[in-house]
Amino acid sequence: KSGSRSCSSPSPGPNRRQSVPNHDIKKLVVRAPNWIGDAVMSEPALATLRGVFPRAEVTLLAKPAVAELFQGHPGVDRVLVYEARGRHGGVVGKWRLARTLRHAGFDMAILLQNAFEAGLLTWLARIPRRYGYATDGRGWLLTDPIPVPAEASRLHQADYFHRVLDPLASSPPRRAPRLSLTLEEEQALATRLKAASVEDRDLLVGLNPGSTYGTAKRWLPERFAQTADALVERLGRQDGAGVRVVVVGAKGEEAVGEVIARHMTHVPIQLAGQTTIRELMALVKRCRVFISNDTGPMHIAAAFGVPVVAIFGPTDPATTSPAGGAFTVVRHPVDCAPCLLRECPIDHRCMTGISVDTVVEAAVQITRADKLTGERPGRPGPASVASYPNNLSACQPVGLSAPPERLSGPLAGVTVFLDRDGTLNRDSGYIGTPDDLELFPSTGASIARLNHAGARVVLITNQSGVGRGYFSSDDLTRIHQRLRDLLGKDGARLDGVYACPHHPDDGCACRKPGTALVERAVTDLGLDLSQAYVIGDQERDVELAQRIGAKGILVTTGVTGADVPPWESVRAVAPDLAGAVDWIMEDVKKVRSEK
């Protein structure tokens, strides 16, 4: 896989240059990654290059599928197709491609693909500047070998691709991936769907059940079918509109789509293996919600702002989850995942442990949020490039969980909002890595108690370390995934995780005691604030409770400590989270007995 980062990175040689005079580069070739998902995640780096070399003619060297993906992209002037299975195959074909590159007169090559071959081709082509990560033993072939970041195995793939550009631009911005379609392409797709009796007003549910990388990443086809049938029923009642299901996939995945069709009561539109890349892009963009394994179409959907339910098993969502848009990662934590294997050598427990109800609920929630907000981040127009807010300028939920249907219990109908640092874990300052996260001993059991009692449990946290530049938004995502994993060991879960990444001076509405994140959670999860509690260790937490009409409980495990000032908004003081849960249980019992 082109995104593999398992190779060692030798130190750059003495000829490495730290900067490139932008005006000297007239013709630039970029070697794109080979896989669709990797290519989508590399798009922000491609866009940055346009800004770094505004006068250069940019050529993208890519294999056919990726070349089609970037057709008409504003950051690319021309595309050179690398036909590895055709005229560029074998030794003779590689020489032919190297001659083509040499005759094009490129001043510089930037390698977003990691393989030795990419370095060799540009070396054979005698391109004066050859720039890329020093992976796969190719450092000596590059004039500008860039060391692989020490934390590469923990970086999100989009960050990994973008950080290769660090020496070229001071603090280059990274935004979510963007893809483009023409109006004609979207109209052609609409005509094709109309022929399948899909009207413009119909809600389209997309299923992507395949994975060309290997079967280990595939959720069970029968469960995709059950999920789709359930969504036709539930979303149809919710929206009052027609709901249709479309199955997509690469060539060779037709059989998987046929299995799903045979198991469904509501006959789907079966298009697996029957679209070009551009047609697939238009089809995915048309969907209201897209349910997918960790594959390329998942990233295409996110790049168009389509709400995604991403099913993860052997791969790591910290590195390959959607890089933008609204998404929910659904996974079943097991000791052997992420293993990154193509085929499961045992019982595929990471996938078989994911229930239909979990995926259905995730899809319903994320679709409801999309409908109620009336917009997606940067919802693209008919012939525009999708645009998204920078991760530092807009708060996003850090991956909603997908809770099962609520059972009755003593806290049914209750919502508990939790602070993070000082409430769930030791507050050691700014927690910038997953390894820094240390939960208090009672945290997991206390949250599990709330879960089992039927309460909705939502994390609301200020994380200004992102806005201050102490750690990235992707670091924050990994920290929260670590939090979920630790809670899962105690049978506990969070129904949602919402974080404000802004600097305190930004004046945003989402930083506590601002209420914007609570309002977003109410929309996303359908919460009832009439029976709400806020647990935190600082005054802003209990002030948030006062602003939303909830009851604020102060825990003394954080910065406030046992010496509590006389804050009027504090309804109770507890020594830790367990004590706060005890108080909530008694308070709910008391209130309901008085009714």
Summary of the structure (lengths in Angstrom):
residues: 595
radius of gyration: 25.2
end to end distance: 61.6
largest distance: 85.5
contacts: 2106
relative contact order: 0.08
helix: 39%
strand: 15%
